[in-house]
Amino acid sequence: MSAYEQEQVRGASGRQAERDDERWRSLFRRYIVRRLRFLTGWLIVGFVIGLAYRNFADIAADRDLANYIRSGLHGAGIALTAWTVQAAFASGAHSGVGAMLRRLPAALEILIRSLVMAVALIIAGVLLQLVLYAEPYRVNWISGDWLRTHLPVIVAMGVGLSLVVGAITEIVRLIGRPMLSSVLLGTYHRPAREELIIMFLDLAGSTRLAEAMGELKVHDLLTRFFFDIDEPIGDCGGAVHAYVGDEVIVAWPLAADPARNALSIACFFAIERKMALLAPAYEREFGVAPRFRAGLHAGPVIVSECGDAKRQLAFFGDTMNVAARLCEHCKAVDQRLIVSADLLRQATVPADLKVAEAVNLALRGRNQPIEAHTLRHCEE
């Protein structure tokens, strides 16, 4: 390779690194904005723990108002540090480091995160001690006793909390937040009727791809595809209910606000934009960029906790059947997205989308036809 070509490669690598860094910052900002309530609660918990530590760990002579405030702020600062590290890991899930961590066993991933957390907490603990307990004209702001007794306790509490949070995060990733909530609170121990928007989205031509690429390679593509579309699904307020073969089922609460309901429609096109950006990477790795189609419907869904040794939330009802059949119908009519009229009547369609004339579809497993529309960009 010539010097010029090497310089071009280095330049391209540098630009890619800049893009990755900017994308990580954008994801980090969005992560914070979407979890401001949780962050506020987390800081309050840290402040209270700081007060409790001052009350039970220090001598009575040090329990004055000023020291209580310092300890509360110290606890809040430690909590903020722990939350920031956790947020950085969550935001970097789509980075190279995040991909490397995902390939590790869960126990090892949690351990690495906890070690990083320990380093961050040591730095934060020392800096907070300097800021909160600084005395003018003195350099011994941090005593040997504080380093030997208090700092190890703070770090141990922080790392222990990190291990707990990391384990809970893994459990939520494995079984989902609604399932965890149902187990702890009994939300769906008995069947409940909920008004939901349901999207069935599947990979087009998966059987043909399996024949051409082999089942293992197609599974790698599916795993990558499901991971990559998780970001736009979350950004549009959706929650993945299940992965079934080459299909993903996504749900939204049906709201009284048509603009909020429109997020389910916007989600499909956000996934399209994301996959268009990633198409070159897929073609390099798999020789093909994934194509997909989806059906969207809204209505009542029966939600129930099922199973014993392996619990999961199950969705039942006509709404699920219709959404699945609309996705199937996309293949028959060579369309990317079909949305039921029931959903469109309750959603504000984005201005850049064109709604085709309504058609009455006779769907398998349903006696009555369903009114539906195909959607696409206006310029198409």
C-alpha positions as CSV (number, residue, x, y, z in Angstrom):
1,M,0.0,0.0,0.0
2,S,1.4,3.4,-1.0
3,A,1.9,6.3,1.4
4,Y,-1.0,8.1,-0.1
5,E,-3.3,5.1,0.3
6,Q,-2.2,4.7,3.9
7,E,-2.9,8.3,4.6
8,Q,-6.4,7.9,3.0
9,V,-7.1,4.9,5.3
10,R,-5.9,6.8,8.4
11,G,-8.1,9.7,7.4
12,A,-11.2,7.5,6.9
13,S,-10.5,5.8,10.2
14,G,-10.2,9.1,11.9
15,R,-13.5,10.4,10.4
16,Q,-15.2,7.1,11.4
17,A,-13.9,7.5,14.9
18,E,-15.3,11.1,15.0
19,R,-18.7,9.9,13.8
20,D,-18.7,7.1,16.4
21,D,-17.8,9.6,19.1
22,E,-20.5,12.0,18.1
23,R,-23.1,9.2,17.9
24,W,-22.1,8.0,21.4
25,R,-22.5,11.6,22.8
26,S,-25.9,11.8,21.1
27,L,-27.0,8.5,22.6
28,F,-25.7,9.5,26.0
29,R,-27.7,12.8,25.9
30,R,-30.8,11.0,24.9
31,Y,-30.3,8.3,27.6
32,I,-30.1,11.1,30.2
33,V,-33.1,13.0,28.9
34,R,-35.3,9.9,28.8
35,R,-34.3,9.0,32.4
36,L,-34.3,12.3,34.2
37,R,-37.0,11.2,36.7
38,F,-34.9,8.1,37.6
39,L,-31.8,10.2,37.9
40,T,-33.6,12.6,40.3
41,G,-34.7,9.7,42.5
42,W,-31.2,8.2,42.3
43,L,-29.7,11.5,43.6
44,I,-32.2,11.7,46.4
45,V,-31.4,8.1,47.5
46,G,-27.6,9.0,47.4
47,F,-28.3,12.1,49.5
48,V,-30.2,10.1,52.1
49,I,-27.6,7.4,52.3
50,G,-25.0,10.1,52.9
51,L,-27.0,11.4,55.8
52,A,-27.4,7.9,57.2
53,Y,-23.7,7.3,56.9
54,R,-22.9,10.5,58.8
55,N,-25.4,9.6,61.5
56,F,-24.3,6.0,62.1
57,A,-20.6,6.0,61.2
58,D,-19.3,9.3,62.7
59,I,-18.9,10.4,66.3
60,A,-21.5,12.6,67.9
61,A,-19.2,15.7,67.8
62,D,-19.1,15.6,64.0
63,R,-22.9,15.4,63.6
64,D,-23.7,19.1,63.0
65,L,-25.8,20.6,60.2
66,A,-22.9,21.5,58.0
67,N,-21.4,18.0,58.1
68,Y,-24.8,16.5,57.5
69,I,-25.2,18.6,54.4
70,R,-21.6,17.7,53.3
71,S,-22.3,14.0,53.7
72,G,-25.6,14.2,51.8
73,L,-23.8,16.0,48.9
74,H,-21.1,13.4,49.1
75,G,-23.6,10.6,48.8
76,A,-25.4,12.4,46.0
77,G,-22.1,12.8,44.1
78,I,-21.2,9.2,44.5
79,A,-24.7,8.2,43.3
80,L,-24.3,10.5,40.3
81,T,-20.9,9.0,39.5
82,A,-22.3,5.4,39.6
83,W,-25.3,6.4,37.5
84,T,-23.1,8.2,34.9
85,V,-20.9,5.1,34.5
86,Q,-23.9,2.9,34.1
87,A,-25.4,5.4,31.5
88,A,-22.1,5.4,29.6
89,F,-22.1,1.6,29.3
90,A,-25.8,1.6,28.3
91,S,-25.2,4.3,25.7
92,G,-22.1,2.6,24.3
93,A,-23.9,-0.7,23.7
94,H,-23.7,-0.1,19.9
95,S,-20.0,0.8,20.0
96,G,-17.0,-1.5,19.4
97,V,-16.4,-1.8,23.2
98,G,-20.1,-2.5,23.8
99,A,-20.0,-5.3,21.2
100,M,-16.9,-6.8,22.8
101,L,-18.6,-6.8,26.2
102,R,-21.7,-8.4,24.9
103,R,-19.7,-11.4,23.6
104,L,-18.4,-12.0,27.2
105,P,-20.3,-14.2,29.7
106,A,-22.7,-12.1,31.7
107,A,-20.8,-12.6,35.0
108,L,-17.6,-11.4,33.4
109,E,-19.3,-8.4,31.9
110,I,-20.8,-7.4,35.2
111,L,-17.3,-7.8,36.9
112,I,-15.6,-5.6,34.3
113,R,-18.3,-2.9,34.7
114,S,-17.9,-3.1,38.5
115,L,-14.1,-2.7,38.3
116,V,-14.6,0.4,36.1
117,M,-17.2,1.6,38.6
118,A,-14.7,1.1,41.4
119,V,-12.0,3.3,39.7
120,A,-14.6,6.0,39.0
121,L,-15.9,6.0,42.6
122,I,-12.3,6.2,44.0
123,I,-11.7,9.3,41.9
124,A,-15.1,10.8,42.7
125,G,-14.7,10.1,46.4
126,V,-11.3,11.8,46.6
127,L,-12.4,14.8,44.6
128,L,-15.6,15.3,46.6
129,Q,-13.6,15.1,49.8
130,L,-11.3,17.8,48.5
131,V,-14.2,20.0,47.5
132,L,-16.5,19.5,50.4
133,Y,-14.0,19.5,53.3
134,A,-11.4,21.9,52.0
135,E,-10.0,24.2,54.7
136,P,-8.3,27.4,53.7
137,Y,-4.5,27.6,54.0
138,R,-4.2,23.9,54.8
139,V,-3.0,21.1,52.6
140,N,-4.1,18.2,54.7
141,W,-7.7,18.2,53.4
142,I,-7.7,14.4,53.2
143,S,-6.5,12.6,56.4
144,G,-4.9,9.3,56.5
145,D,-7.8,8.1,58.7
146,W,-10.3,9.0,55.9
147,L,-8.3,7.2,53.3
148,R,-8.0,4.1,55.5
149,T,-11.5,3.9,56.8
150,H,-14.1,6.0,55.0
151,L,-12.9,5.7,51.3
152,P,-12.8,1.9,51.3
153,V,-16.4,1.8,52.8
154,I,-17.6,4.3,50.1
155,V,-16.0,2.3,47.3
156,A,-17.3,-1.0,48.7
157,M,-20.8,0.4,49.0
158,G,-20.6,1.8,45.4
159,V,-19.3,-1.4,43.9
160,G,-21.8,-3.5,45.8
161,L,-24.6,-1.3,44.5
162,S,-23.1,-1.5,41.0
163,L,-23.1,-5.3,41.2
164,V,-26.8,-5.2,42.2
165,V,-27.7,-2.7,39.5
166,G,-25.7,-4.7,37.0
167,A,-27.5,-7.9,37.9
168,I,-30.9,-6.2,37.8
169,T,-30.0,-4.8,34.4
170,E,-29.1,-8.2,33.0
171,I,-32.4,-9.6,34.4
172,V,-34.4,-6.9,32.7
173,R,-32.5,-7.5,29.5
174,L,-33.3,-11.2,29.7
175,I,-37.0,-11.2,30.7
176,G,-38.0,-7.6,30.1
177,R,-39.2,-4.8,32.4
178,P,-43.0,-5.7,32.2
179,M,-42.2,-9.4,33.1
180,L,-40.0,-8.3,36.1
181,S,-42.7,-5.9,37.2
182,S,-45.4,-8.6,37.0
183,V,-43.2,-11.1,39.0
184,L,-42.6,-8.5,41.8
185,L,-46.0,-6.8,41.8
186,G,-48.3,-9.4,40.5
187,T,-49.5,-7.1,37.7
188,Y,-50.4,-9.9,35.3
189,H,-50.9,-12.9,37.6
190,R,-54.5,-12.7,36.4
191,P,-55.3,-11.9,32.7
192,A,-55.7,-8.1,32.1
193,R,-57.2,-6.4,29.0
194,E,-55.1,-3.5,27.7
195,E,-55.4,-1.2,24.7
196,L,-52.2,-1.6,22.7
197,I,-50.7,-0.9,19.3
198,I,-49.0,-4.0,17.9
199,M,-46.4,-4.2,15.2
200,F,-45.3,-7.5,13.6
201,L,-42.1,-6.9,11.7
202,D,-40.2,-9.7,9.9
203,L,-37.2,-10.2,7.7
204,A,-38.1,-10.6,4.1
205,G,-36.7,-13.6,2.2
206,S,-35.2,-15.3,5.2
207,T,-35.8,-18.8,3.8
208,R,-34.0,-17.9,0.6
209,L,-31.2,-16.4,2.6
210,A,-30.8,-19.5,4.7
211,E,-30.4,-21.6,1.6
212,A,-27.8,-19.2,0.1
213,M,-25.9,-18.4,3.3
214,G,-26.5,-21.3,5.6
215,E,-28.6,-21.2,8.8
216,L,-25.7,-20.1,11.1
217,K,-24.9,-17.1,9.0
218,V,-28.5,-16.1,8.7
219,H,-28.8,-16.4,12.5
220,D,-25.9,-14.0,12.8
221,L,-27.6,-11.6,10.5
222,L,-30.9,-11.8,12.4
223,T,-29.1,-11.3,15.7
224,R,-27.4,-8.2,14.3
225,F,-30.6,-6.9,12.7
226,F,-32.6,-7.3,15.9
227,F,-29.9,-5.5,17.9
228,D,-29.6,-2.6,15.4
229,I,-33.3,-1.9,15.3
230,D,-33.7,-1.8,19.1
231,E,-32.5,1.8,19.1
232,P,-35.1,3.3,16.8
233,I,-37.8,1.1,18.6
234,G,-36.8,2.6,21.9
235,D,-36.5,6.1,20.5
236,C,-40.1,5.8,19.3
237,G,-41.4,4.6,22.7
238,G,-41.9,1.0,21.6
239,A,-41.2,-2.1,23.7
240,V,-40.1,-5.4,22.2
241,H,-42.5,-8.1,23.3
242,A,-40.9,-11.1,21.7
243,Y,-38.6,-12.4,19.0
244,V,-40.2,-15.3,17.0
245,G,-38.0,-16.8,14.4
246,D,-37.3,-14.0,11.9
247,E,-40.0,-11.8,13.4
248,V,-40.1,-9.2,16.1
249,I,-43.3,-8.2,18.0
250,V,-43.4,-4.6,19.3
251,A,-46.0,-3.0,21.4
252,W,-47.1,0.6,22.4
253,P,-49.8,1.7,24.8
254,L,-52.8,3.1,22.8
255,A,-53.0,6.7,23.9
256,A,-55.7,9.4,23.7
257,D,-53.2,11.6,21.9
258,P,-53.0,10.9,18.1
259,A,-49.5,12.3,17.9
260,R,-48.2,9.7,20.4
261,N,-49.9,6.9,18.6
262,A,-48.2,8.1,15.4
263,L,-44.9,7.1,16.9
264,S,-45.6,3.5,16.1
265,I,-45.9,4.4,12.4
266,A,-42.8,6.6,12.6
267,C,-40.9,3.7,14.1
268,F,-41.1,1.7,10.9
269,F,-39.6,4.5,8.9
270,A,-37.0,5.2,11.6
271,I,-35.9,1.6,11.3
272,E,-35.7,2.0,7.5
273,R,-33.4,5.0,7.9
274,K,-31.2,3.2,10.3
275,M,-30.9,0.2,8.1
276,A,-30.1,2.4,5.1
277,L,-27.2,3.9,6.9
278,L,-26.0,0.4,8.0
279,A,-26.6,-1.2,4.6
280,P,-22.9,-0.9,3.5
281,A,-21.7,-2.7,6.7
282,Y,-24.2,-5.5,6.2
283,E,-23.2,-6.0,2.6
284,R,-19.5,-6.2,3.6
285,E,-20.2,-8.7,6.3
286,F,-23.1,-10.7,4.9
287,G,-23.2,-9.8,1.2
288,V,-26.8,-8.5,1.5
289,A,-28.6,-5.7,3.3
290,P,-31.7,-6.9,5.2
291,R,-35.2,-6.1,3.8
292,F,-38.2,-6.2,6.0
293,R,-42.0,-5.6,6.2
294,A,-44.5,-4.9,8.9
295,G,-48.1,-4.9,9.9
296,L,-49.6,-2.5,12.4
297,H,-52.9,-2.7,14.2
298,A,-54.5,-1.3,17.4
299,G,-57.0,-2.7,19.8
300,P,-57.6,-4.7,23.0
301,V,-55.0,-7.3,23.9
302,I,-55.2,-9.8,26.7
303,V,-52.0,-9.8,28.7
304,S,-51.2,-12.7,31.0
305,E,-48.3,-14.2,32.9
306,C,-47.8,-17.8,31.7
307,G,-45.6,-20.7,32.7
308,D,-43.9,-21.7,35.9
309,A,-40.2,-22.9,35.5
310,K,-39.9,-20.4,32.6
311,R,-42.3,-17.5,33.0
312,Q,-43.2,-15.0,30.3
313,L,-45.9,-12.5,29.3
314,A,-48.2,-13.8,26.7
315,F,-50.4,-11.6,24.4
316,F,-53.7,-13.0,23.2
317,G,-56.6,-11.7,21.1
318,D,-57.9,-10.6,17.7
319,T,-55.5,-7.6,17.7
320,M,-52.5,-9.9,17.7
321,N,-54.0,-12.0,14.9
322,V,-54.8,-9.0,12.7
323,A,-51.3,-7.5,13.1
324,A,-49.7,-10.8,12.2
325,R,-51.9,-11.3,9.1
326,L,-51.3,-7.7,7.9
327,C,-47.6,-8.4,8.0
328,E,-48.2,-11.6,6.0
329,H,-50.3,-9.7,3.5
330,C,-47.3,-7.4,2.8
331,K,-45.6,-10.3,1.2
332,A,-48.6,-11.1,-1.0
333,V,-48.9,-7.6,-2.4
334,D,-45.2,-6.7,-2.3
335,Q,-45.6,-3.8,0.2
336,R,-43.3,-2.8,3.1
337,L,-45.9,-1.5,5.6
338,I,-49.7,-2.1,5.9
339,V,-51.6,-0.3,8.7
340,S,-55.1,-1.0,9.8
341,A,-57.7,1.8,9.5
342,D,-58.5,1.3,13.2
343,L,-55.0,2.6,14.0
344,L,-55.0,5.3,11.4
345,R,-58.2,6.8,12.8
346,Q,-56.4,7.2,16.2
347,A,-53.1,8.5,14.9
348,T,-51.7,11.6,13.2
349,V,-50.0,10.4,10.1
350,P,-46.7,12.2,9.5
351,A,-46.9,14.8,6.7
352,D,-44.1,13.1,4.6
353,L,-46.1,9.9,4.4
354,K,-48.7,9.0,1.8
355,V,-51.7,6.8,2.7
356,A,-53.1,4.7,0.0
357,E,-56.8,4.1,-0.5
358,A,-58.4,1.7,1.9
359,V,-58.9,-1.9,0.9
360,N,-60.9,-4.6,2.7
361,L,-58.7,-7.6,3.4
362,A,-60.1,-11.0,4.2
363,L,-57.5,-12.3,6.6
364,R,-56.9,-15.9,7.5
365,G,-58.5,-16.9,10.9
366,R,-60.9,-14.0,10.9
367,N,-64.5,-14.0,9.7
368,Q,-64.9,-10.2,9.2
369,P,-62.6,-8.4,6.7
370,I,-60.3,-5.6,8.0
371,E,-60.0,-2.2,6.5
372,A,-56.3,-1.4,5.9
373,H,-53.9,1.0,4.1
374,T,-50.4,0.8,2.7
375,L,-48.1,3.6,3.7
376,R,-45.0,5.0,2.0
377,H,-43.0,8.2,1.6
378,C,-44.7,10.8,-0.6
379,E,-41.7,10.9,-3.0
380,E,-42.0,7.2,-3.8
